[in-house]
Amino acid sequence: MSEKIKCSHCHLEFNKSVMIEDGEHYFCCNGCQGVFHLLSDQGLESFYKKAGDVKLTPPTKQYEDSSNFNAPAFYDRFVKTNKEGFNEVSLIIEGIHCSACVWLNEKALHKMDGVIEANINFTNNKATIVWADDVVKLSQIIDMIRAIGYNAYPYDASIQEAHANKERKEYYLRMAVALFATMNIMWIAVAQYAGYFTGITQDVKTILNIAEWTLATPVLFYSGWVFFRGAYYGMKNKVVNMDLLVATGATSTYLYSIYITFAQAGEAYFDSVSMIVTFVLIGKFLEVLSKKSVADTLDVISKQIPSEVNVVQEGKVVSVKLSEVRSGDVVVVSSGEKVLFDGEILQGGGSFDESNLTGESDPIYKGVGDTIISGTTSIDADVRFRATKDFAHSTLATLVNLLESALNKKPKIEQMANRLSEHFSSVILALAFVTFALWWLWPHSFETAFMVGISVIIIACPCALALATPVATLVGLSLGASRGILFKEAAQLETMATIDTLVLDKTGTITIGKPEVVQMHSLKSFDPALLYALVQSSKHPVARGVGAYIKEHYEIDAHEDFESYKQIPACGIEAQKGGKTFLGGNAKLLGMYAISGDFSSENTLFYFVEEKEIVAIFELQDGIKPHAKEIIANIAKRGIEVVMLTGDNAKSAQRIAHEAGIENYRYEQTPENKAAFVEELHAKGKKVVMVGDGVNDILALANADIGIVMGSGSDIAIEVSDVVLMDSSLKSLEDAFKISRTTFGLVKQNLGISLVYNAITIPLAMAGYVIPLVAAISMSVSSLLVVGNSMRIRLQWKKN
Amino acid sequence: MDNWVIAMMLGASIFLGAVALFAFLWAIKNGQFDDEEKFLNAAKFDGEEELNDAAAQERKRKELQRKRTMPE
C-alpha cells in the first residue's frame, strides 16, 4: 500500500501505512496529533483554514526544561520591565511559515491569562511579549509556544537596534507633519500667487497668511526641531553647519512673515519656510536611512556568543554565566556548540572546526590532552575540558576586542558636502549681514534692508545643496542593489571612489574556492561506483571535487555501499568491503598505512587505494574565477594597485597570482598578518579596499577603508564588511568600482549645479531684485535640477 | 464672496486634514506600520473576530493594571 496522504497538522505527505489514524484525521507523528487536538480544544481550528496548504515543521519534543527561563540570570539579561510595571521580553519564534502561523501564536498567547501583548513581526519572526509576572511565568508562555508546535528563544533586543528604529520612527512622524502642512500651504500659495498677478484685497491676503502661519508653525518647530538641535550642537563645537543656516534662514523668514501678516503690507513667505524645512528634512532622512553603526555590527557578533555555559560543579553539570567561569573550571561542550574558553581536554574527543581562526576549512581532530581554542566550533565532539583562562582573556574575547577597536578606528572620510556646507553657511550668513548693513546705511528703511538681507538667506537656502549628496548616493545605492552589490552605508560610495589600493584574498575571492580534478592517472582498473561511494562519505572539498569528477566522467549505475567507514581527520577515509580495505586520501594517509607512492605534483593529490595498492591518482586544482585576469587588468588600469594575500603556500600563491595577472602577492599570511598588512598600507597613506570571504579575513576587512565580502562568505565576514557582492563574482567587484566613481562624479556635479545656481541668484538677491515669484521658482528649480541630473545618470546606466 | 466664508472653509478643511493627520501619527506611534507584511494582511483579512480580540486584550491590560495599583 503506497497511497500518499497528508498529515492533518503539518501537511507533509507520507505513506498511509505509517500514519497515525485518528477518526477522519491522519497524523505523521504524535507531535502533530497533540498540536491538532490542542488547537481544537482551544477553538483555534480556523488556523488550518488560514494556513491553507502551507507545509509546517512537525513539532519535536526534545526541548530543554523551560524552567531555565525563570532563572534570575535569564531575567537579568533578557527581560525588561516596562513603564507600566509589566515584564517584556524579545523572542525569536522558530517555525513560522506563513501569516497563519503568526496569527496562531498571537491568538494562543492572547488567550493566556496575564499575557498583555504578543506582537510577532512576520518579516523577521521577532516577537515582543508583555506579561504580568505575578499572573503567568515566562516558562509557561514558552511552553505554550512549544505546545502549539513552534519554538522560541530569547534575543537581546539591543539598545542600538531599538534606538535606530526609534530614530527612524521619529523621522516618519516629523516628515508626515511636514508633508501634510507643506502640501496644504501649496494650495493656499496658489491663491496667493494668483492674487499677486490678478489682484487681491488685503483682507483676503491676511486670511490666507494666517492660514499659512497656522500650518507653517508645526513644520518649523516640530519637523524642523532636528535643525535647531543640530545647529545648537554645531555652535557648541564651534562649527557653522548646514543646520544653522537652515535654522536661521527658516526662523528669520518665519518672523518676517509674521511681521508682514500684522503689518498687512508686503508678501509673506510661510510657503518658503515649510518648503525649506520639508526638503532638507527629507534629505536628512535619506542619510539616516543608509547609516549603519559600529555598535550594530558588534551586536550581531556578540549575539552569537551564548550567555551561559555548562560547567561541572561537584560532579553535576550546571549552567553558569560566562563571567562567573574561572580558569580551572571544567567546561562541557557538546557537538555543534561553540567553544567559549581556551583549555585542555580532560575527557572525550572529536573534530573541531577552526576555520574561524585559521581559515583552514578542514576539521581538526582533538583528543584528551590537546588544547582547544575559544572561537572554534565542535563538529561532533563531546568533551569536558579545563579552562585555562577566563572569558575576558580568552582568544575569542581578544578577537572581538580587536575587531571592536578596528571598527571604531575605521577611517571615516568626511563627506564633501559637509566640508563644503561649513564654508558655504558662514559665507552666506556673512553676505546676508553685509547686505543688510549696506542697505540700511545707504538710506533705506529698516524694513527694506531687513527684507533684502533675509532674501539672501532664503535664496541661498541650501535645498539643492542638502539634496545633492543624498539623491546622488541613493542613485548609486539603487544601481548597486539592482546588480547584487549591496553598499551598507551611503558614505562608502564616496570613500570607495577615492581608493587606490585593492587587496584581494585568494581562496574564494580570486579562485572558485572548490578544488576541481584537472588530471586523473589510472594505474589499475577500478570500480568507479566504489570510489564514488567512498568520497560521498566525506564532506571534505577534495573528496567532493573527486566525487563531482567521477559523476561527470563515469556512469554509475549500481549503488555501492561499504560495510564500514572511518574518517581519518586531515588524511582521508578508510572503508571496508568484503574483507578488503579501501583508502582514499592524501600522501599522509599513504604514510600511515606504509604505502609507498612517489608521485609528485604541484597540485593537490588524492590517492585511491585498494588493498595497499594505489589504483588511481587524482590531481586537483582550485581554478580562478572566469574572466579574473581581464577584470583585474581593468581595475589596475584605473590606477589601482592590486595585491593578493593568502594563507596558502608560496607555490600555489604564485600559480594563482600568475594566472590572474597579479604581480604583487604575499603568502602564508595569518589573519593578524593580513590586518597588519592593511595597516602598513594605511601608514603609507594608501586608501585600501580589502576583498575577502572568510572569517580569517575579518580583521583585515574591518581595518580596511572599505571591506568587501563575497555573498558566499561567512556570516560574520558579511556583517563586518561594508559592501557585499551577492553573486560572488569579480565582475561585480569591477561594477562596484564603476558605480562608486559614477556616484562620486554625480555628487560633484550636483554640488556644482547648486553652487553655480547660488552664484547667480545671490547677487540678484543682494541687489534687491528678488520678488516673491523669483524666490519661489528659484527654490524649486535648483532642487529639480539636482534631482533631474541624478535621474539622468540613472537612466544612462539602465540603458547599458 | 464674503471673507468670512473663505476663513471658515480654510479653517474647516485644515481642521479635517489635521484630524486625519493625527490619526495617522497615532497609527505610526502605535506600531501599526512596523511590519508591512502584517499590516497588509490585516487590511485584507482582519474581521470582527480580530477586533474583539484586540478589545479583549485591551480590557485585560486595564484590569491587570488596576489590580496592580490597588491590590485587593
HADDOCK unambig.tbl for C-alpha pairs under 7 A between the chains (distance, minus, plus):
assign (segid A and resid 110 and name CA) (segid B and resid 57 and name CA) 6.86 0.50 0.50
assign (segid A and resid 116 and name CA) (segid B and resid 57 and name CA) 6.38 0.50 0.50
assign (segid A and resid 116 and name CA) (segid B and resid 60 and name CA) 6.69 0.50 0.50
assign (segid A and resid 116 and name CA) (segid B and resid 61 and name CA) 5.48 0.50 0.50
assign (segid A and resid 121 and name CA) (segid B and resid 35 and name CA) 5.87 0.50 0.50
assign (segid A and resid 122 and name CA) (segid B and resid 35 and name CA) 6.87 0.50 0.50
assign (segid A and resid 122 and name CA) (segid B and resid 37 and name CA) 6.49 0.50 0.50
assign (segid A and resid 122 and name CA) (segid B and resid 38 and name CA) 6.21 0.50 0.50
assign (segid A and resid 123 and name CA) (segid B and resid 35 and name CA) 6.87 0.50 0.50
assign (segid A and resid 123 and name CA) (segid B and resid 37 and name CA) 6.75 0.50 0.50
assign (segid A and resid 173 and name CA) (segid B and resid 25 and name CA) 6.17 0.50 0.50
assign (segid A and resid 204 and name CA) (segid B and resid 3 and name CA) 6.34 0.50 0.50
assign (segid A and resid 207 and name CA) (segid B and resid 7 and name CA) 6.27 0.50 0.50
